[in-house]
Amino acid sequence: MEDYEMLDTKLLIVDDDPNISELLKIYFEKEGYEVRTAGDGAEAISLFKIYEPDMVLLDIMLPKKDGWQVCREIREMSAKPIIMITAKGETFDKVLGLELGADDFVVKPLDMKELSARVKAVLRRYQNNASQGSEEGTIKFDNIEISKQKYELKLKGKSVDIPPKELELLYFLASNCNRVFSRDQLLDKVWGFDYLGDSRTVDVHVKRLREKLEGVSDKWVLKTVWGVGYKFELLN
């Protein structure tokens, strides 16, 4: 597979440690990226709106607004990829980050080659998903429309607010209707990387989807297949 094209790819690096920010900036600029840095959460949100980066490298421990809040606010306005950075590496942090819509998770101290590879992989997946959504258009079943291109969900003709990862999970299941996927398969297909830890995040996303989809139609269902996983099942 060819490397993701870095030319003109814009990164926003958010870390309150200027030494880390500068190190990352120098490294990724040498790799061909255009880079901006922010030292706190409030500045990160302002820069995101102005700079419109292709990806955000986001530290969790930040002044003014922490990484969780920054991730939430970005996800309210954009589906651009976010890689979260932490010194802890705890499973709770990973689960929370994924639930908020982060695309990947790295732990300090950073291995620059590994981080670079993860950045390229996430950008490639995002690009592929965007082009895939453009080609495939909108999935429609009774009382539901799912547009991955527009990141839009319509139920009974009305738009419904939905976080990007919930929409991607629903889109994936609906585009493979009647096929069962395990939690690990869904993490790989939707989140796109080998998740180290439990798979509670899939259960949480499915639970939230069911709350949105309750009573919408009797012609399909988001079904649990006990001992296996989940599927979007069309009913007779």
BELNOR-V968168 format. One record per residue. N is the residue number from 0. RES is the residue in one letter. OMEGA is omega in degrees with one decimal (NA if undefined). Layout:
# BELNOR-V968168
((N	RES	OMEGA) (N	RES	OMEGA))
This chain:
# BELNOR-V968168
((0	M	179.5) (1	E	177.7) (2	D	174.0) (3	Y	-179.4) (4	E	-174.7) (5	M	-174.7) (6	L	178.6) (7	D	175.9) (8	T	-173.4) (9	K	177.1) (10	L	169.8) (11	L	179.9) (12	I	-176.6) (13	V	179.3) (14	D	-178.5) (15	D	175.8) (16	D	-176.4) (17	P	179.2) (18	N	178.4) (19	I	179.3) (20	S	-177.9) (21	E	178.0) (22	L	179.2) (23	L	-179.5) (24	K	-179.3) (25	I	-177.1) (26	Y	-175.2) (27	F	173.9) (28	E	176.8) (29	K	179.0) (30	E	173.5) (31	G	179.6) (32	Y	168.1) (33	E	-168.9) (34	V	168.4) (35	R	-179.9) (36	T	175.0) (37	A	-175.2) (38	G	176.9) (39	D	-174.4) (40	G	-179.3) (41	A	177.6) (42	E	179.6) (43	A	-179.6) (44	I	179.2) (45	S	-179.6) (46	L	179.4) (47	F	-179.1) (48	K	-175.6) (49	I	-171.2) (50	Y	-179.1) (51	E	-177.1) (52	P	175.7) (53	D	178.8) (54	M	176.2) (55	V	168.6) (56	L	-164.1) (57	L	174.1) (58	D	-178.4) (59	I	-176.1) (60	M	-177.3) (61	L	172.2) (62	P	177.6) (63	K	173.0) (64	K	-179.9) (65	D	-176.3) (66	G	178.3) (67	W	-178.5) (68	Q	177.8) (69	V	178.6) (70	C	178.6) (71	R	-175.2) (72	E	177.1) (73	I	-178.0) (74	R	176.5) (75	E	-176.6) (76	M	-174.6) (77	S	174.2) (78	A	179.7) (79	K	-174.2) (80	P	177.1) (81	I	170.0) (82	I	-178.1) (83	M	-176.7) (84	I	179.4) (85	T	174.9) (86	A	-171.5) (87	K	-178.5) (88	G	-178.7) (89	E	-179.6) (90	T	-179.8) (91	F	179.7) (92	D	-178.6) (93	K	180.0) (94	V	-179.1) (95	L	179.4) (96	G	179.2) (97	L	179.6) (98	E	179.5) (99	L	176.4) (100	G	175.7) (101	A	-177.4) (102	D	178.7) (103	D	-170.3) (104	F	176.9) (105	V	-173.9) (106	V	173.0) (107	K	-2.7) (108	P	-172.4) (109	L	168.7) (110	D	-170.2) (111	M	179.6) (112	K	178.1) (113	E	179.5) (114	L	178.7) (115	S	179.1) (116	A	179.2) (117	R	178.0) (118	V	-179.5) (119	K	-178.0) (120	A	-179.2) (121	V	178.0) (122	L	179.7) (123	R	178.7) (124	R	-179.3) (125	Y	179.7) (126	Q	179.5) (127	N	179.3) (128	N	-179.5) (129	A	-179.8) (130	S	177.8) (131	Q	179.1) (132	G	179.2) (133	S	-178.4) (134	E	-172.1) (135	E	177.9) (136	G	-172.1) (137	T	174.1) (138	I	-178.5) (139	K	167.9) (140	F	-178.8) (141	D	176.0) (142	N	179.2) (143	I	172.3) (144	E	179.5) (145	I	179.2) (146	S	177.2) (147	K	178.5) (148	Q	-178.9) (149	K	-172.2) (150	Y	-176.0) (151	E	174.5) (152	L	175.5) (153	K	176.1) (154	L	-175.7) (155	K	175.8) (156	G	-177.6) (157	K	178.8) (158	S	-179.1) (159	V	176.7) (160	D	-178.3) (161	I	176.8) (162	P	-176.1) (163	P	-177.0) (164	K	175.4) (165	E	-179.9) (166	L	-180.0) (167	E	178.3) (168	L	179.6) (169	L	179.7) (170	Y	-178.8) (171	F	-179.5) (172	L	-178.2) (173	A	178.8) (174	S	174.7) (175	N	-171.4) (176	C	-179.2) (177	N	177.7) (178	R	-178.5) (179	V	176.4) (180	F	175.2) (181	S	178.0) (182	R	179.9) (183	D	177.3) (184	Q	-179.9) (185	L	175.8) (186	L	-179.4) (187	D	-175.2) (188	K	-175.0) (189	V	179.2) (190	W	168.5) (191	G	175.9) (192	F	-179.6) (193	D	-176.6) (194	Y	-179.4) (195	L	-177.3) (196	G	-180.0) (197	D	-175.8) (198	S	-179.2) (199	R	-176.4) (200	T	177.3) (201	V	179.7) (202	D	-179.9) (203	V	-179.9) (204	H	178.8) (205	V	178.8) (206	K	-179.6) (207	R	176.4) (208	L	-179.6) (209	R	177.4) (210	E	179.7) (211	K	-171.9) (212	L	-176.0) (213	E	176.0) (214	G	-176.3) (215	V	-177.1) (216	S	174.1) (217	D	-178.4) (218	K	176.1) (219	W	-178.7) (220	V	171.3) (221	L	-165.5) (222	K	170.7) (223	T	172.6) (224	V	-169.3) (225	W	179.3) (226	G	-178.8) (227	V	-177.9) (228	G	-174.7) (229	Y	172.6) (230	K	171.7) (231	F	-171.4) (232	E	173.5) (233	L	-176.3) (234	L	178.2) (235	N	NA))
